[in-house]
């Protein structure tokens, strides 16, 4: 009986010593301190990922992702993407490297942070005209709806037609790099037949 009592006293003492004060986030901060936003710097435009290069980013890394808004996910899986704006939800959008993409393996889901400008401006439920719009979204790379995507997207940029023309000029394959940002230029690879997506992400 004495051993049981001693064991109980030791356990209570350990529990009391192991408890630390828990700091809860202030109401409305969304789980992060407001000053955390100042510590995150926007990626350089030369560091912008595409859907094809998204798997090169580390999970949890704050990145810029460029693509076309091609639809949304009505459920929590990329297998159920709706490539339209009909009956859209406001919580997410789906990006692809091509505006006419319909293969879910070539898409990435974006979680639009509640209360953010991105959610207000980009969701297809309230903004069906955004379907087909090219954007650069800023968020944290990670698994979203069982596939690589971006979480906590709250900042974005619209990419206009002039920027798209500049991008296609850069891909001309003539070796000239029209951007003077010191970045590398790579030759264009031409293939015959249907290319299969890389599923290594």
GINOR-V580038 format. One record per residue. N is the residue number from 1. RES is the residue in one letter. SS is DSSP state (h for helix, s for strand, l for the rest). PHI is phi in degrees with one decimal (* if undefined). NEAR is the number of other ideal C-beta (glycine too) atoms within 12 Angstrom. Layout:
# GINOR-V580038
n;res;ss;phi;near
N;RES;SS;PHI;NEAR
N;RES;SS;PHI;NEAR
This chain:
# GINOR-V580038
n;res;ss;phi;near
1;X;l;*;7
2;X;h;-64.8;8
3;X;h;-65.9;9
4;X;h;-64.3;10
5;X;h;-64.4;11
6;X;h;-64.3;12
7;X;h;-63.2;13
8;X;h;-63.7;14
9;X;h;-63.5;14
10;X;h;-63.8;14
11;X;h;-64.6;14
12;X;h;-63.4;14
13;X;h;-63.0;13
14;X;h;-64.4;12
15;X;h;-65.1;12
16;X;h;-68.5;11
17;X;h;-73.0;10
18;X;h;-82.4;9
19;X;l;-85.9;10
20;X;l;-113.6;8
21;X;l;-66.8;5
22;X;l;-99.7;6
23;X;l;-91.8;9
24;X;l;-89.8;9
25;X;l;-66.0;14
26;X;l;-66.8;12
27;X;l;-61.3;8
28;X;l;89.7;11
29;X;l;-87.7;15
30;X;l;69.8;18
31;X;l;92.9;15
32;X;l;-121.4;18
33;X;l;-69.8;16
34;X;l;-61.0;15
35;X;l;-74.1;11
36;X;h;-65.7;15
37;X;h;-63.0;19
38;X;h;-69.6;10
39;X;h;-79.0;11
40;X;l;-94.0;22
41;X;l;-102.9;13
42;X;l;-66.5;21
43;X;l;-63.1;25
44;X;l;-63.4;17
45;X;h;-62.1;20
46;X;h;-74.0;17
47;X;h;-96.4;23
48;X;l;-70.8;30
49;X;s;-91.6;34
50;X;l;-110.0;30
51;X;l;-63.0;40
52;X;l;-65.5;27
53;X;l;-103.2;22
54;X;h;-57.5;38
55;X;h;-67.8;26
56;X;h;-78.7;20
57;X;l;-79.1;28
58;X;l;-80.6;15
59;X;l;-59.3;19
60;X;l;88.0;15
61;X;l;-76.8;23
62;X;s;-82.0;30
63;X;s;-133.3;39
64;X;s;-106.8;34
65;X;s;-126.5;49
66;X;s;-105.1;36
67;X;s;-179.0;41
68;X;s;-95.6;35
69;X;s;-74.5;46
70;X;s;-115.4;38
71;X;s;166.2;39
72;X;s;-152.8;38
73;X;s;-113.5;35
74;X;l;-75.5;26
75;X;l;-124.1;16
76;X;l;-94.0;19
77;X;l;-144.7;19
78;X;h;-68.3;33
79;X;h;-68.7;18
80;X;h;-112.1;21
81;X;s;-62.2;37
82;X;s;-103.2;29
83;X;l;-89.7;30
84;X;l;-166.8;19
85;X;l;-106.7;27
86;X;l;-64.7;14
87;X;l;55.4;13
88;X;l;-66.4;30
89;X;l;-101.8;28
90;X;l;-98.9;28
91;X;l;-88.6;30
92;X;s;-154.0;43
93;X;s;-137.3;49
94;X;s;-120.9;51
95;X;s;-110.7;53
96;X;s;-144.8;38
97;X;l;-76.4;28
98;X;l;-120.1;21
99;X;l;-66.1;23
100;X;l;-100.2;15
101;X;l;-64.8;27
102;X;l;-133.0;18
103;X;l;-96.4;23
104;X;h;-62.7;29
105;X;h;-70.3;25
106;X;h;-107.3;31
107;X;s;-127.4;44
108;X;s;-136.6;48
109;X;s;-88.7;45
110;X;s;-121.4;53
111;X;s;-84.2;36
112;X;s;-87.7;43
113;X;l;-62.5;30
114;X;l;-56.9;19
115;X;l;79.8;15
116;X;l;-87.2;26
117;X;h;-60.8;20
118;X;h;-60.3;35
119;X;h;-66.8;31
120;X;h;-64.5;19
121;X;h;-90.2;26
122;X;h;-103.9;45
123;X;l;-62.3;34
124;X;l;-78.2;36
125;X;l;-65.4;25
126;X;l;-97.5;19
127;X;l;-134.3;26
128;X;h;-61.3;22
129;X;h;-69.5;15
130;X;h;-74.8;34
131;X;l;-59.1;30
132;X;l;91.1;28
133;X;l;-75.9;30
134;X;s;-89.1;34
135;X;s;-137.4;38
136;X;s;-117.9;36
137;X;s;-109.9;52
138;X;s;-113.9;36
139;X;s;-170.1;42
140;X;s;-100.2;31
141;X;s;-68.7;36
142;X;s;-178.5;29
143;X;s;-70.5;22
144;X;l;-132.1;33
145;X;l;56.1;30
146;X;l;65.0;19
147;X;l;-154.0;34
148;X;s;-60.4;38
149;X;s;-167.4;42
150;X;s;-120.0;47
151;X;s;-113.6;32
152;X;s;55.9;32
153;X;s;-74.9;42
154;X;s;-132.2;29
155;X;s;-125.4;31
156;X;s;-153.9;35
157;X;s;-134.5;24
158;X;s;-82.6;25
159;X;l;-106.1;28
160;X;l;-87.8;14
161;X;h;-61.3;14
162;X;h;-63.3;12
163;X;h;-65.4;20
164;X;h;-65.5;24
165;X;h;-64.3;15
166;X;h;-61.5;17
167;X;h;-63.7;23
168;X;h;-70.4;15
169;X;h;-65.2;18
170;X;h;-66.4;25
171;X;l;-92.2;23
172;X;l;-68.9;17
173;X;l;83.4;15
174;X;l;-85.7;12
175;X;l;85.6;13
176;X;l;-85.2;14
177;X;l;-109.7;20
178;X;l;-73.2;17
179;X;l;-87.6;19
180;X;l;-104.5;10
181;X;l;-106.3;14
182;X;l;78.3;9
183;X;l;-77.3;15
184;X;l;-78.4;11
185;X;l;-116.7;20
186;X;l;-119.6;13
187;X;l;-69.8;14
188;X;l;-81.3;15
189;X;l;-99.0;10
190;X;l;-107.2;9
191;X;l;-122.5;8
192;X;l;-110.7;6
193;X;l;88.8;6
194;X;l;-94.9;7
195;X;l;-81.4;13
196;X;l;-97.0;11
197;X;l;-68.1;19
198;X;l;-78.3;15
199;X;l;-111.7;12
200;X;l;-87.7;11
201;X;l;-76.5;26
